[in-house]
Amino acid sequence: MSVQQLTNTSFTILAGGLNNPKGLTFAPDGSLYVVEAGIGGDGASIPAPSKQGNLSYGLSGAICKIENGTAKRVLSGLSSVAFGDGTGAAGPHDIKFDATGKAYVLFGLAANPVLRKSLGDTYLGQIITCDFSNNTLSSIVDISNYKITNKIVSSDCEVVSNPLSFYVDNNKLVVVDAGRNSLFSVNTDGSNLKLVAAIPDRILTNPIFPGAKSQNFDRGHVPPPRAYPQAPPSGLSIQSVPTDVIKGADGVYYVCEFTGFPFPEGDAKIYRIDASGKLEVFADGFTQLIDMAFDADGNLYVLQHMNQSGWKGKPDGALIKITPNGERKTLIEGDGLESPSAFTIGPDGAFYIINRGGNPGSGQIVRVEP
């Protein structure tokens, strides 16, 4: 472990060198686990939704346990797809434990579910249970194969599923699919998979598009620069891209969003979604939200993956506190926090953050004092 003193923030680097780490959580015994989406492999390929290349399949995903300053891979050889350079990865995206200590792992897909069969036998797009005592895995539900309006998804490349994060709500698992812009629930035994709410597209007025020197940000999910219009329209329909779900003390779900291309600054929202699927905006004015957590006092903490539109090439992220009365305070802004992808609040009250989460080989787990 090492302690890095920054301008305003002191954090401890618990582990580094991770391949696209996406989610982390504490087990009931106090152990910290993190999942790596991997770097794909040299297997079969499927086209990325952006049409900017192919995602190749491999068994480079992993589940790690953080011990004594290192990330020990307790389970490796898990399903993963990525571009040839290891970017744009989808694989193990999140891990959670239920009250009995049973582990659940959510796998992303970031592609059309119909194309998945060409990859062979894979866990992509599914939730599995994992027994670390004997390293056995068992699929309980296929999120990506959920039917849309009672019809199986088509071969249209515009249809994308990418389960990204989930919440354990007693005997239910509640999942956000960032590709389908939807919230699903399923029983922990895999039964009764259903749609809770679909988050609608919205019209962005006077969108700002990337310029000629902009970064080719998130090339797995956005159009190539050559596809940008010469004169952006005055109004553009953009997707929500939900990234996390948690449950509040009021008994309703809270869902944050990343927003879709062109990733407008200050336009990401947090929604409240009740049991009937009714949506209302709880808070807005954020940029590229990626994760959330409540503390015991009802304060909500939200993590910005980047503080500016990703195509500007500035990776600084932020951790923001929202008090029960709505007051906001930015706890960390940049200052070494780069492209964070997830966080959790530890038993000690400290923040444990995945830093540089979208980078193959350079992801970190850092601890920040409360």
C-alpha positions in Angstrom: 0.0 0.0 0.0 1.1 3.6 -0.6 -0.2 6.9 0.6 -0.4 9.7 -2.0 -0.9 13.3 -0.7 -2.7 15.4 -3.3 -3.7 19.0 -3.2 -6.8 18.5 -1.1 -7.1 14.7 -0.8 -5.0 12.1 0.9 -5.8 8.6 -0.3 -4.2 5.1 0.1 -3.7 3.0 -3.0 -4.7 -0.5 -2.0 -4.1 -2.2 -5.3 -3.2 -1.4 -8.9 -2.6 -2.9 -12.3 -6.2 -4.0 -12.7 -7.9 -4.7 -16.1 -11.0 -2.6 -16.5 -12.3 -2.9 -12.9 -16.0 -2.1 -12.8 -17.6 -2.9 -9.4 -16.5 -3.5 -5.7 -18.2 -4.4 -2.5 -17.5 -5.6 1.1 -18.4 -9.2 2.0 -20.2 -9.8 5.3 -16.8 -10.9 6.8 -15.3 -7.5 6.0 -13.3 -8.6 2.9 -13.2 -6.3 -0.1 -13.9 -7.8 -3.5 -13.6 -6.2 -6.9 -14.5 -7.5 -10.4 -12.4 -7.0 -13.5 -14.2 -6.9 -16.9 -11.0 -8.2 -18.5 -9.4 -7.4 -21.8 -11.3 -9.8 -24.1 -9.2 -12.3 -25.9 -8.4 -13.8 -29.3 -11.7 -15.7 -29.7 -14.7 -15.0 -31.9 -15.7 -11.4 -32.5 -18.9 -9.4 -32.6 -19.4 -5.9 -33.9 -19.5 -3.0 -31.4 -22.8 -1.1 -31.4 -20.9 2.0 -32.4 -19.6 0.3 -35.6 -16.1 1.4 -34.7 -14.7 -2.1 -34.7 -15.2 -5.6 -33.3 -15.2 -6.8 -29.7 -13.2 -10.1 -29.3 -14.0 -12.8 -26.8 -11.8 -14.3 -24.2 -11.6 -15.6 -20.7 -9.7 -12.6 -19.1 -12.4 -11.5 -16.6 -11.7 -12.0 -12.9 -12.9 -11.6 -9.3 -10.3 -10.2 -6.9 -9.9 -10.0 -3.2 -7.9 -7.0 -1.8 -5.4 -8.2 0.7 -2.2 -6.7 2.1 -1.9 -4.1 -0.6 -2.5 -6.5 -3.5 -5.4 -7.7 -5.6 -5.4 -11.4 -5.4 -7.5 -13.0 -8.2 -9.6 -15.6 -6.4 -11.4 -16.5 -9.6 -10.1 -16.0 -13.1 -10.9 -17.2 -16.6 -14.3 -15.4 -16.8 -16.1 -14.2 -19.9 -14.9 -11.0 -21.4 -15.1 -9.0 -24.7 -13.1 -6.0 -25.7 -11.4 -4.2 -28.5 -8.0 -5.5 -29.5 -6.2 -3.0 -27.3 -8.2 -4.1 -24.2 -10.5 -1.0 -24.1 -14.3 -1.0 -24.3 -14.4 -4.2 -22.2 -17.5 -5.9 -20.9 -17.3 -8.9 -18.5 -17.8 -9.1 -14.8 -19.4 -5.7 -14.0 -20.6 -5.9 -10.4 -20.5 -8.1 -7.3 -22.8 -8.1 -4.3 -23.4 -10.4 -1.3 -26.8 -11.2 0.3 -27.5 -11.4 4.0 -26.4 -15.0 4.1 -23.0 -14.2 2.5 -23.9 -15.7 -0.9 -22.1 -13.9 -3.7 -23.7 -12.8 -6.9 -21.8 -11.5 -10.0 -23.3 -9.5 -12.8 -21.8 -9.8 -16.3 -22.2 -7.1 -18.9 -22.5 -7.6 -22.7 -22.4 -4.2 -24.5 -23.7 -5.7 -27.7 -26.8 -7.1 -29.4 -27.9 -10.2 -27.4 -28.6 -12.1 -30.7 -25.0 -11.9 -31.6 -23.8 -13.4 -28.3 -24.4 -17.0 -29.5 -21.5 -16.7 -31.9 -19.2 -16.4 -28.9 -20.0 -19.9 -27.7 -20.8 -20.7 -24.0 -20.6 -17.5 -22.1 -21.8 -15.8 -18.9 -22.1 -12.4 -20.7 -25.4 -10.7 -19.9 -26.2 -12.9 -17.0 -26.2 -13.0 -13.2 -24.3 -15.9 -11.6 -23.8 -17.1 -8.1 -20.3 -17.9 -7.0 -19.1 -20.2 -4.2 -15.5 -19.1 -3.3 -15.0 -22.2 -1.1 -14.8 -24.4 -4.2 -14.8 -21.8 -7.0 -18.0 -23.1 -8.6 -20.3 -20.9 -10.7 -23.9 -21.2 -11.5 -26.0 -18.9 -13.8 -29.4 -18.0 -12.3 -30.8 -15.6 -14.9 -30.1 -14.2 -18.3 -30.8 -10.5 -18.1 -29.8 -9.7 -21.7 -32.3 -12.2 -23.1 -35.3 -10.4 -21.7 -38.1 -10.0 -24.2 -38.9 -6.5 -25.4 -42.7 -6.0 -25.9 -43.1 -9.7 -25.9 -40.8 -10.2 -28.8 -37.2 -11.6 -28.7 -34.7 -8.9 -29.6 -34.0 -8.7 -33.3 -30.7 -8.9 -35.1 -30.7 -5.1 -35.5 -27.4 -3.8 -34.2 -29.2 -0.9 -32.6 -30.6 -3.3 -30.0 -28.0 -3.3 -27.2 -28.0 -4.9 -23.7 -25.3 -4.0 -21.1 -26.2 -4.9 -17.5 -24.0 -2.7 -15.5 -24.9 -2.7 -11.8 -27.4 -4.2 -9.3 -28.7 -4.0 -5.8 -29.7 -6.8 -3.4 -33.1 -6.1 -2.0 -33.9 -9.0 0.4 -34.9 -11.8 -1.9 -34.7 -9.7 -5.1 -31.9 -8.5 -7.3 -32.6 -5.1 -9.0 -30.5 -4.5 -12.1 -29.8 -1.5 -14.4 -29.2 -2.3 -18.0 -27.3 0.6 -19.5 -27.9 -0.6 -23.0 -31.7 -1.0 -22.7 -32.0 2.1 -20.5 -34.1 0.0 -18.1 -34.5 -1.2 -14.6 -35.2 -4.9 -14.0 -35.9 -7.1 -11.0 -35.5 -10.8 -10.5 -35.8 -13.2 -7.5 -32.5 -14.4 -6.1 -33.4 -17.9 -7.3 -33.7 -16.6 -10.9 -37.5 -16.6 -11.1 -39.9 -13.7 -12.0 -37.6 -11.6 -14.1 -39.5 -8.5 -15.0 -39.2 -4.9 -16.2 -39.6 -2.4 -13.4 -39.2 0.8 -15.4 -37.9 2.0 -18.8 -36.2 5.3 -18.6 -37.2 7.3 -21.7 -35.1 9.2 -24.1 -35.2 13.0 -23.9 -34.6 15.9 -26.2 -31.3 17.8 -25.6 -31.6 21.4 -26.9 -28.6 23.0 -28.7 -26.3 20.0 -28.2 -22.5 20.6 -28.3 -20.7 18.1 -30.5 -17.1 17.1 -30.4 -14.7 19.1 -32.6 -12.0 17.9 -35.0 -9.4 17.5 -32.2 -11.7 15.8 -29.7 -10.9 12.5 -28.1 -12.5 9.3 -29.5 -14.2 8.7 -26.2 -15.9 5.4 -25.5 -15.7 4.1 -29.0 -17.6 1.0 -28.2 -20.9 3.0 -27.7 -20.7 6.2 -29.6 -20.5 7.0 -33.4 -17.1 7.6 -35.0 -16.1 11.2 -35.6 -16.8 10.9 -39.3 -20.5 10.4 -38.4 -20.9 13.7 -36.5 -23.0 16.3 -38.4 -21.3 19.3 -39.8 -24.0 21.5 -38.2 -25.4 19.9 -35.0 -29.2 20.0 -34.8 -31.0 22.4 -32.5 -32.6 19.4 -30.8 -31.2 15.9 -30.4 -32.8 12.8 -28.8 -30.4 11.3 -26.3 -30.6 8.1 -24.1 -30.5 8.0 -20.4 -27.8 5.2 -19.9 -28.6 4.3 -16.3 -25.5 3.2 -14.4 -26.5 2.3 -10.8 -29.5 1.5 -8.6 -29.8 1.7 -4.8 -32.7 1.7 -2.4 -33.4 4.6 0.0 -34.8 4.6 3.5 -38.1 5.7 1.9 -38.4 2.3 0.3 -38.0 3.5 -3.4 -35.2 2.9 -5.8 -32.7 5.6 -6.8 -31.2 5.4 -10.3 -28.4 7.6 -11.6 -27.5 8.1 -15.3 -24.5 8.6 -17.4 -26.4 10.2 -20.3 -25.8 9.2 -23.9 -23.8 10.9 -26.7 -22.8 13.7 -26.8 -22.6 13.4 -23.0 -23.9 16.9 -22.1 -22.3 18.5 -19.1 -24.7 19.2 -16.2 -27.5 17.1 -17.7 -27.2 13.8 -15.8 -30.1 13.1 -13.4 -30.9 10.9 -10.4 -34.4 9.4 -10.5 -36.7 8.0 -7.8 -38.6 4.9 -9.1 -41.4 3.5 -7.0 -42.7 -0.1 -7.0 -45.2 0.7 -9.8 -42.3 1.9 -12.0 -43.3 5.6 -11.7 -40.3 7.9 -12.3 -39.6 11.3 -10.9 -36.4 13.4 -10.9 -34.8 13.5 -7.5 -31.8 15.7 -8.4 -30.1 16.9 -11.6 -27.2 19.1 -12.8 -24.6 16.3 -12.8 -22.2 15.0 -15.5 -21.7 11.3 -16.4 -22.8 9.8 -13.1 -21.5 6.2 -12.6 -22.3 5.1 -9.0 -24.1 6.0 -5.7 -24.4 5.1 -2.1 -26.3 6.1 1.0 -24.7 6.3 4.4 -26.4 5.5 7.7 -27.4 9.1 8.2 -29.3 9.3 4.9 -26.6 11.3 3.0 -26.4 10.3 -0.6 -23.0 10.2 -2.3 -22.7 10.2 -6.1 -19.7 9.6 -8.3 -19.0 11.4 -11.5 -17.0 9.4 -14.0 -15.8 12.6 -15.6 -16.6 16.2 -14.8 -16.6 17.2 -18.4 -17.9 15.6 -21.6 -15.7 12.6 -22.1 -14.6 13.5 -25.6 -12.8 16.6 -24.1 -10.1 14.1 -22.9 -10.0 15.3 -19.3 -10.4 12.3 -17.0 -11.0 14.2 -13.7 -13.9 12.8 -11.7 -15.7 13.9 -8.6 -17.4 12.5 -5.4 -20.3 14.6 -4.3 -22.4 14.5 -1.1 -26.1 15.3 -1.1 -27.6 15.8 2.4 -31.2 14.8 3.3 -32.2 18.5 2.9 -30.7 18.7 -0.6 -27.5 20.6 0.2 -24.5 19.5 -2.0 -20.8 19.4 -1.2 -18.1 18.3 -3.5 -15.7 16.1 -1.4 -13.2 15.3 -4.2 -12.8 16.9 -7.6 -10.0 15.7 -9.8 -6.9 15.9 -7.6 -5.9 12.4 -8.7 -9.4 11.0 -9.1 -9.3 9.9 -12.7 -12.2 8.2 -14.6 -13.5 6.4 -11.4 -16.0 3.6 -12.2 -17.4 2.7 -8.8 -17.2 3.2 -5.0 -18.5 1.8 -1.8 -18.5 3.0 1.8 -16.5 0.6 4.0 -17.3 -0.6 7.6 -14.8 2.0 8.8 -16.7 4.8 7.1 -14.0 5.4 4.5 -14.7 5.6 0.8 -13.2 2.8 -1.4 -13.1 3.9 -5.0 -12.1 2.2 -8.3 -9.8 4.8 -9.9 -8.9 4.7 -13.7 -11.7 2.1 -14.0 -11.9 2.0 -17.8 -8.3 1.4 -18.4 -6.7 -2.0 -19.1 -3.7 -2.7 -16.8 -3.9 0.5 -14.8 -7.0 0.3 -12.7 -6.6 1.1 -9.0 -8.5 0.6 -5.7 -8.0 3.6 -3.4 -9.2 4.4 0.1 -10.2 7.9 1.0 -10.6 9.0 4.6 -14.2 10.1 5.4 
